[in-house]
């Protein structure tokens, strides 16, 4: 596929998905209305396949799965217990999969402190699919394979403490056992390996040794934030490890600002990674989003990444979204383009909400570039199209 880089920034539209709906939820009373459980979820089937064959892999498909989601909230007294779990069959790995994405107990201490304990998905920062101070685990295999965007954020076992005050709000997250990203291993996608000067797909799949599971290797993340006259200010700190192999010990410090500007919303964010192996990194992001016309929004971002041992990497992104038919139809195009690496990644999607129960999503993951070793171009043979059908209950 030979696409010119300038085309990536043209106002073209194609496909995206909506968030799950709770309209079909049903409630089971447990005697006290305050203690009732509300159940909802969905059943989904997904299929994705490559445009070209990857000679290193036997299976041309990137997505073969059926999935069943259950969600519930229960309030026994002053505690809220939440559950969000998936069960399904993965045809690529030929195995049944079960994942708890949320199993937490949330309660309030005093009048201004919330405590959330258990398995949960964390997120913060101002970037759109670009992460600086959000150092919580990501699942890039799901993202590239064609699963819903929700699955880009991976869950982890953590304790989150949030304190609200007029002067300053505080978020503190402690993850006792280090949670890495779900990274490329060669099982579903081949990846570039410098000593081989090309892609590999090792058998058994690649696996890097993780930090020892001990208290001193836990992750600590802090956010201080406040909104003043429509402007949100935030400061961040992190102590833990880099999320991709080889899991280098690191500290991170950063800040962000987000505020209305003109007819849209502007944001800026920066982060400094103080790696304990001496290879520090600076990240910087500028973004702007606005409604260009009714039901059509545009989001642009500029991202810079400078590492001590490497050249500076630049990246441009845009998100174009158009909704029609009372949000029954959603077209979207998200593009990544790196002028420094001369590679790209396009994510066109289309979502159709037939009813409160049925929805359909089709889309594609398109990778390319000129150098085999760059992040996006290493996945050129993984370019794929996918279809997902979901029934909400």
C-alpha positions as CSV (number, residue, x, y, z in Angstrom):
1,X,0.0,0.0,0.0
2,X,1.6,3.3,-1.1
3,X,0.0,6.3,0.5
4,X,1.5,9.7,0.4
5,X,2.1,11.2,3.9
6,X,0.2,14.4,3.1
7,X,-3.0,12.4,2.5
8,X,-3.0,11.5,6.2
9,X,-3.9,15.0,7.2
10,X,-6.7,15.6,4.7
11,X,-10.3,15.8,6.0
12,X,-11.3,12.3,5.0
13,X,-13.7,10.3,7.2
14,X,-14.2,6.6,7.8
15,X,-15.4,4.4,10.7
16,X,-15.5,4.3,14.6
17,X,-17.3,2.8,17.5
18,X,-19.7,4.0,20.2
19,X,-19.3,3.1,23.9
20,X,-21.5,0.3,25.3
21,X,-25.1,1.2,26.2
22,X,-26.8,0.3,29.4
23,X,-30.4,0.7,28.0
24,X,-31.0,-3.0,28.2
25,X,-30.0,-3.4,31.8
26,X,-32.2,-5.2,34.2
27,X,-32.4,-5.0,38.0
28,X,-32.7,-7.6,40.6
29,X,-33.9,-6.4,44.0
30,X,-32.4,-7.8,47.2
31,X,-35.0,-6.5,49.5
32,X,-33.6,-3.0,50.0
33,X,-33.6,-0.6,46.9
34,X,-30.3,0.8,48.1
35,X,-28.7,-2.7,47.9
36,X,-30.1,-3.7,44.5
37,X,-27.8,-5.1,41.8
38,X,-28.0,-3.8,38.2
39,X,-26.7,-6.2,35.5
40,X,-25.7,-5.3,32.0
41,X,-23.2,-6.3,29.4
42,X,-22.9,-7.6,25.8
43,X,-22.1,-10.6,23.6
44,X,-19.8,-9.9,20.7
45,X,-18.2,-11.7,17.8
46,X,-15.2,-10.3,16.0
47,X,-13.2,-11.3,12.9
48,X,-10.2,-9.6,11.5
49,X,-7.9,-10.6,8.6
50,X,-4.7,-9.3,7.0
51,X,-4.6,-7.7,3.5
52,X,-1.2,-9.5,2.9
53,X,0.3,-12.7,4.2
54,X,3.0,-12.5,6.9
55,X,5.4,-15.3,5.9
56,X,6.5,-15.6,9.6
57,X,3.0,-16.5,10.8
58,X,0.7,-19.4,9.9
59,X,-2.6,-17.6,10.6
60,X,-3.6,-14.8,8.3
61,X,-6.3,-13.6,10.7
62,X,-5.6,-11.1,13.5
63,X,-8.9,-11.4,15.3
64,X,-11.1,-14.5,15.7
65,X,-13.1,-14.4,18.9
66,X,-16.5,-14.5,20.6
67,X,-16.8,-12.6,23.9
68,X,-19.4,-12.3,26.7
69,X,-19.3,-9.3,29.1
70,X,-21.1,-9.0,32.4
71,X,-21.2,-5.8,34.4
72,X,-22.8,-5.1,37.8
73,X,-22.8,-2.5,40.6
74,X,-23.9,-3.4,44.1
75,X,-24.2,-1.1,47.1
76,X,-24.2,-2.9,50.4
77,X,-24.4,0.1,52.8
78,X,-21.8,2.8,52.1
79,X,-19.6,0.6,49.9
80,X,-20.0,0.3,46.1
81,X,-18.9,-3.1,44.7
82,X,-18.3,-3.1,40.9
83,X,-17.7,-6.0,38.5
84,X,-16.8,-6.0,34.9
85,X,-15.7,-9.3,33.5
86,X,-15.2,-11.0,30.0
87,X,-15.3,-14.6,29.0
88,X,-14.7,-15.8,25.5
89,X,-12.9,-18.0,23.0
90,X,-9.8,-16.7,21.1
91,X,-9.4,-18.6,17.8
92,X,-5.9,-17.2,17.2
93,X,-4.6,-18.7,20.4
94,X,-7.1,-21.6,20.3
95,X,-8.0,-21.1,23.9
96,X,-10.8,-19.9,26.2
97,X,-10.0,-16.6,27.9
98,X,-11.4,-15.0,31.0
99,X,-10.5,-11.5,32.2
100,X,-11.7,-9.4,35.1
101,X,-11.4,-5.8,34.0
102,X,-13.0,-4.3,37.1
103,X,-13.6,-5.9,40.5
104,X,-13.4,-3.1,43.1
105,X,-14.8,-1.9,46.4
106,X,-15.2,1.9,46.6
107,X,-16.1,3.8,49.8
108,X,-15.7,7.3,51.3
109,X,-13.5,8.1,54.2
110,X,-14.7,11.2,56.0
111,X,-16.3,13.8,53.7
112,X,-13.6,14.2,51.0
113,X,-11.5,11.1,50.5
114,X,-12.6,8.2,48.2
115,X,-10.8,4.8,48.4
116,X,-11.0,2.3,45.5
117,X,-9.4,-1.1,46.0
118,X,-9.2,-4.0,43.6
119,X,-8.6,-4.8,39.9
120,X,-9.3,-1.7,37.8
121,X,-8.4,0.3,34.7
122,X,-6.6,3.6,35.3
123,X,-6.2,6.6,33.0
124,X,-5.2,10.2,33.1
125,X,-3.5,12.8,31.0
126,X,-4.7,15.0,28.1
127,X,-3.5,13.0,25.0
128,X,-5.8,11.3,22.5
129,X,-4.2,7.8,22.0
130,X,-0.9,9.4,22.8
131,X,0.4,8.9,26.4
132,X,2.9,10.9,28.3
133,X,2.1,10.8,32.0
134,X,-0.4,8.0,31.7
135,X,2.0,5.1,32.6
136,X,-0.7,2.6,33.4
137,X,-0.6,-0.7,31.4
138,X,-1.7,-0.7,27.7
139,X,-2.7,-3.7,25.5
140,X,-1.3,-2.8,22.1
141,X,-2.0,-6.3,20.7
142,X,-5.8,-5.8,21.2
143,X,-5.5,-2.3,19.7
144,X,-3.8,-3.5,16.5
145,X,-5.9,-6.6,16.1
146,X,-9.3,-4.8,15.8
147,X,-10.8,-5.0,19.3
148,X,-12.8,-2.1,20.7
149,X,-10.7,0.9,21.8
150,X,-11.7,0.1,25.4
151,X,-9.2,-2.8,25.4
152,X,-6.2,-0.6,24.7
153,X,-6.3,0.1,28.5
154,X,-5.3,-3.0,30.4
155,X,-6.4,-3.6,34.0
156,X,-4.2,-3.9,37.0
157,X,-4.5,-4.6,40.8
158,X,-4.3,-1.3,42.6
159,X,-5.4,0.9,45.4
160,X,-6.5,4.4,44.4
161,X,-7.0,7.2,46.9
162,X,-8.7,10.4,45.7
163,X,-8.9,13.5,47.9
164,X,-11.1,16.5,46.9
165,X,-10.7,20.0,48.3
166,X,-11.2,23.6,47.1
167,X,-7.4,24.2,47.1
168,X,-6.2,21.0,45.3
169,X,-7.4,17.6,44.3
170,X,-5.1,14.6,44.8
171,X,-5.1,11.2,43.0
172,X,-2.7,8.6,44.3
173,X,-2.4,5.0,42.8
174,X,-0.4,2.2,44.3
175,X,0.1,-0.9,42.2
176,X,1.8,-3.4,44.5
177,X,2.9,-5.8,41.7
178,X,4.3,-4.2,38.5
179,X,1.9,-4.4,35.5
180,X,3.6,-4.3,32.1
181,X,2.1,-3.5,28.8
182,X,0.8,-6.3,26.6
183,X,3.5,-6.0,24.0
184,X,4.3,-7.7,20.7
185,X,5.6,-11.2,21.2
186,X,5.5,-12.8,17.8
187,X,2.4,-14.8,18.5
188,X,-0.2,-12.7,16.6
189,X,2.1,-10.1,15.0
190,X,5.8,-10.4,14.0
191,X,8.1,-7.5,15.2
192,X,11.4,-6.0,14.3
193,X,14.5,-7.5,16.0
194,X,17.7,-5.4,15.6
195,X,20.2,-8.3,15.7
196,X,18.3,-10.1,12.9
197,X,17.9,-6.8,11.0
198,X,14.3,-7.8,10.3
199,X,11.1,-9.1,11.7
200,X,10.9,-12.3,13.8
201,X,8.1,-14.4,15.3
202,X,9.8,-16.7,17.8
203,X,8.4,-19.9,19.1
204,X,7.7,-20.0,22.0
205,X,6.6,-16.3,21.9
206,X,9.0,-13.7,23.2
207,X,8.8,-13.0,26.9
208,X,11.0,-10.7,28.9
209,X,11.8,-11.3,32.6
210,X,9.7,-8.9,34.7
211,X,10.8,-7.2,38.0
212,X,10.5,-9.4,41.1
213,X,7.1,-9.3,42.7
214,X,8.1,-7.5,45.9
215,X,7.0,-4.4,47.7
216,X,10.0,-2.3,46.6
217,X,9.1,-2.9,43.0
218,X,5.6,-1.7,43.2
219,X,4.4,1.3,41.1
220,X,3.4,4.7,42.6
221,X,1.6,7.3,40.5
222,X,0.5,10.7,41.7
223,X,-1.7,13.4,40.1
224,X,-2.4,16.9,41.6
225,X,-5.0,18.8,39.7
226,X,-7.3,21.8,40.0
227,X,-9.6,23.7,37.7
228,X,-9.5,27.5,37.8
229,X,-11.8,29.6,35.6
230,X,-12.4,26.8,33.1
231,X,-8.6,25.9,32.9
232,X,-7.6,22.5,34.3
233,X,-4.0,22.3,35.6
234,X,-2.4,19.0,36.6
235,X,1.0,17.8,37.9
236,X,2.1,14.2,37.8
237,X,4.8,11.9,39.3
238,X,5.5,8.2,38.8
239,X,7.9,5.7,40.3
240,X,8.2,2.3,38.7
241,X,9.5,0.7,35.5
242,X,9.2,1.3,31.8
243,X,6.3,-0.6,30.4
244,X,8.0,-2.3,27.5
245,X,10.9,-4.8,27.7
246,X,13.4,-4.6,29.2
247,X,11.4,-2.9,32.1
248,X,14.0,-0.4,33.1
249,X,13.5,1.3,36.5
250,X,12.4,4.9,36.1
251,X,10.9,7.9,37.7
252,X,8.7,10.4,35.7
253,X,7.5,13.9,36.3
254,X,5.1,16.0,34.2
255,X,2.4,18.6,33.9
256,X,-0.6,19.4,31.7
257,X,-3.0,22.2,31.0
258,X,-6.4,22.0,29.2
259,X,-8.7,25.0,28.5
260,X,-11.2,26.4,26.1
261,X,-9.6,28.3,23.2
262,X,-11.6,29.9,20.4
263,X,-14.3,27.6,19.3
264,X,-12.6,24.5,20.7
265,X,-10.6,22.9,23.5
266,X,-6.7,23.2,23.7
267,X,-4.3,21.1,25.7
268,X,-0.6,20.9,26.3
269,X,1.3,18.2,28.3
270,X,4.9,17.4,29.0
271,X,6.7,14.6,30.8
272,X,10.3,13.8,31.7
273,X,11.4,10.2,32.2
274,X,14.3,9.8,34.5
275,X,15.6,6.4,33.7
276,X,17.8,4.7,36.3
277,X,20.0,3.3,33.5
278,X,20.8,6.9,32.4
279,X,18.9,7.0,29.2
280,X,16.4,9.8,30.0
281,X,13.6,11.0,27.8
282,X,11.5,14.1,27.3
283,X,8.0,14.1,25.8
284,X,5.9,17.0,24.8
285,X,2.3,17.2,23.3
286,X,0.1,20.0,21.9
287,X,-3.5,19.4,21.0
288,X,-6.6,21.1,19.8
289,X,-10.1,19.9,19.1
290,X,-13.1,21.7,17.7
291,X,-16.5,21.2,15.9
292,X,-15.7,22.2,12.4
293,X,-19.4,21.9,11.4
294,X,-22.5,20.4,13.0
295,X,-21.8,16.8,14.0
296,X,-18.3,16.9,12.5
297,X,-15.4,17.3,15.0
298,X,-11.6,17.6,14.2
299,X,-8.8,16.9,16.7
300,X,-5.1,17.6,15.9
301,X,-2.0,16.8,17.9
302,X,1.7,17.4,17.7
303,X,3.9,15.0,19.7
304,X,7.7,15.2,20.3
305,X,9.9,12.6,21.9
306,X,13.6,13.1,22.6
307,X,15.8,10.4,24.1
308,X,19.4,10.9,25.2
309,X,20.6,8.0,23.1
310,X,18.5,8.6,20.0
311,X,17.3,11.3,17.6
312,X,14.2,13.3,18.2
313,X,11.0,11.7,17.1
314,X,8.1,13.8,15.9
315,X,4.5,12.7,15.3
316,X,1.3,14.3,14.0
317,X,-2.1,12.8,14.7
318,X,-5.6,13.8,13.7
319,X,-9.1,12.4,14.6
320,X,-12.0,13.2,12.3
321,X,-15.4,12.2,13.5
322,X,-18.8,12.6,11.8
323,X,-22.1,11.5,13.4
324,X,-25.5,11.2,11.6
325,X,-29.0,9.8,12.0
326,X,-29.3,10.7,15.7
327,X,-25.9,9.1,16.3
328,X,-26.9,5.8,14.6
329,X,-24.0,6.2,12.1
330,X,-20.5,7.2,13.2
331,X,-17.6,7.6,10.7
332,X,-14.1,8.3,12.1
333,X,-10.5,8.4,10.9
334,X,-7.6,8.5,13.3
335,X,-4.1,8.9,11.8
336,X,-0.6,8.8,13.1
337,X,2.2,10.1,10.9
338,X,5.8,10.5,11.9
339,X,7.8,12.9,9.7
340,X,11.1,11.8,11.4
341,X,10.5,8.1,11.0
342,X,8.6,8.5,7.8
343,X,6.0,6.0,8.8
344,X,2.2,6.0,9.4
345,X,-0.7,4.2,11.0
346,X,-4.3,4.8,9.9
347,X,-7.4,3.7,11.8
348,X,-10.6,4.2,9.8
349,X,-13.8,2.9,11.4
350,X,-17.6,2.9,10.9
351,X,-20.2,2.1,13.5
352,X,-23.9,1.5,13.0
353,X,-26.2,1.4,16.0
354,X,-29.2,-0.5,14.7
355,X,-31.0,-0.4,18.1
356,X,-30.3,-0.2,21.8
357,X,-29.4,-3.8,21.6
358,X,-27.6,-4.3,18.3
359,X,-24.5,-2.5,16.9
360,X,-22.0,-3.2,14.1
361,X,-18.5,-1.9,13.6
362,X,-16.2,-2.3,10.7
363,X,-12.7,-0.8,10.4
364,X,-9.1,-1.3,9.5
365,X,-5.5,-0.9,10.9
366,X,-3.2,0.3,8.1
367,X,0.6,0.5,8.6
368,X,3.4,1.6,6.3
369,X,6.6,3.5,5.9
370,X,10.0,3.4,4.3
371,X,12.3,1.9,7.0
372,X,11.7,-1.6,8.2
373,X,12.9,-0.8,11.8
374,X,10.4,2.0,12.5
375,X,7.6,1.3,15.0
376,X,4.7,1.5,12.5
377,X,6.4,0.1,9.5
378,X,7.5,-3.1,11.3
379,X,3.8,-3.9,11.2
380,X,3.3,-3.3,7.5
381,X,2.4,-7.0,7.0
382,X,-0.1,-6.8,9.8
383,X,-2.4,-4.3,8.0
384,X,-5.9,-5.7,8.5
385,X,-9.6,-5.1,8.2
386,X,-12.1,-6.3,10.9
387,X,-15.8,-6.6,11.7
388,X,-17.4,-6.8,15.1
389,X,-21.1,-7.5,15.9
390,X,-22.3,-6.7,19.4
391,X,-25.6,-7.4,21.2
392,X,-26.2,-5.3,24.4
393,X,-28.4,-6.5,27.2
